[in-house]
Amino acid sequence: EYYFEQHTAYHVTNIRGSFKVCSRSIIFDPEDYVEPIIKIPLRDCMKIEFVIFIKEVNVIEAYRNERGSKKMTFQLEVWSKTEDVVQTLLQLHRASCLEKLGDQTAMIAANLQSRLARSSFDKNCFQSVAEKPHMECTVEMVTPLVSNPGHVCITDESLYFQPLNGYPEQVIQIRLQRVRRIYKRRHGLKPLGLEVFCTENDLCSDIYLKFYNTADRDEIYYYMATFLENHITEHTAESYMLQWQRGHLSNYQYLLHLNNLADRSCNDLSQYPVFPWVIADYCSSQLDLTNAATFRDLSKPVGALNKERLDRLLVSAFILCFQMHQCNPCWASLSD
């Protein structure tokens, strides 16, 4: 979902919290942790037939769903913004009620681009009046499940991101001198992502940006890469392997670096980091690394370790081959 804006509001007159407007839902996050987080799908807003309660009494458990007619009332702390918020919700509600998912996505994207076009990066946010801006463009800050649209601006000293909704901060600043690693990323199978790390071995990056075209992404990447060439040494898979062999990196850190080099990120659930499954003994309190039974059979893929499952796969493969022989004699003669 896109996270458009948030406002301080009250629910049931006395429950204060954050009223968040997203592309497909409304979320009310109360300040009192005893109260549940309320998520209302916009497609049901005319009747409110489906409401989701999250983390009731601050307990992490399965979400509680309530069906049936229910009236939910929210009062914004700044009442003058009410009309604008209602208009935004009506537009997003119309998009959510369209039958085809593609039409919903297109209408939401058009709404987003319209909002971005009416705003620009506020250069009053620069930390120094001497900073020289290099370029500015519209982007999205990507986190798991939510994309936060806004404007990015890079100067000779810092990378700035100003979210459209002012969350988590009015502006996020990353000084170029603090940057240690940058990676080009694929987002949605397109070369549009850029991930920035200010530490050497952390799993999570400082910011993950999705651009709307590859040229903008590449221009900022090469500008930062040119700056980094004069300040830090570039790391490769071979350099990480040497550090791991010498004991400077743990197994966990080494695998994280390999995942990063392989275009994986904890901010993108479609390309989340993966770790090899090598252990077979999950019962012993202490692993005997000299015992071959401690490890799984690495001569077979994971899907073939279970004999019953392997037998089913072999039968399915045999049937498929037989059908292809019957339907395509030319293929059969070539395979023979």
Secondary structure as UniProt FT lines:
FT   STRAND          2..11
FT   TURN            12..14
FT   STRAND          15..22
FT   STRAND          25..30
FT   TURN            33..34
FT   STRAND          37..41
FT   HELIX           42..44
FT   TURN            45..48
FT   STRAND          50..54
FT   HELIX           56..58
FT   STRAND          64..67
FT   STRAND          74..76
FT   HELIX           79..81
FT   HELIX           82..96
FT   HELIX           101..117
FT   HELIX           123..125
FT   TURN            129..130
FT   STRAND          133..143
FT   TURN            144..145
FT   STRAND          146..155
FT   STRAND          158..163
FT   TURN            164..165
FT   STRAND          172..175
FT   HELIX           176..178
FT   STRAND          181..187
FT   TURN            188..189
FT   STRAND          190..197
FT   STRAND          207..211
FT   HELIX           214..229
FT   TURN            230..231
FT   HELIX           237..245
FT   TURN            246..247
FT   HELIX           251..261
FT   TURN            262..263
FT   TURN            266..267
FT   HELIX           269..271
FT   TURN            289..290
FT   HELIX           292..294
FT   TURN            298..299
FT   HELIX           302..304
FT   HELIX           307..327
FT   HELIX           329..335
//
